Amino acid sequence: MPIVFPTPGAPLPTGEGDMELIFSETLTADQNSFDTGTLPTGFKSLLIYARCRGDGTNNASAMSLFFNGDLNTNNYQTSRLIHAGGNLSNDSYDVTLVGGAVQGFSSQPRYGTTAIHIIDHESTTGFKSWVSNHQTISRPSGFNYYYAGLYSGVWENSDAITSIKYRFFDPQFDLVAGSSIAVYGLK
């Protein structure tokens, strides 16, 4: 089957494959987390884009997400591949990690970015899983300040995901004004 590209300016077809913005927030003041509240239903998967900066004094810190108010990190597992300062490493944790964000030590106005894909989040027949990637290049020079990562994770719960909390893994840090998140439902 040939690949057919749409004509520039032509409307895109609707139906299967639609993507709908179902939650977004850009902070105007510091706060500890993004909380989606109850998410609309009728989607096959979720795509989350986050652009975040924290109030900590280091370069960058890990970000976490929690589903349906379950803050028990023992219910989550993460595997990740990290590029940091020119070195590759991998590790696994019994916690929820999805990406990173730059902190106060980084050059202004830098933000870390993370993209998360949660597949079949409304299913009740198995544990929920995600894949994500991020960058936290926190300074214009100095290779030790360049971070990137690929993550995969599991929430040991078969409930449909109805709400999401996104915050720093270490809850002592706050997200600063200008940080943003967008959650899309994919049909």
Salt bridges, closest charged atoms under 4 A:
GLU16 OE2 - LYS44 NZ 2.29
GLU20 OE1 - LYS187 NZ 3.85
ASP35 OD1 - LYS165 NZ 2.89
ASP91 OD1 - ARG80 NE 2.77
GLU122 OE2 - HIS121 NE2 3.57
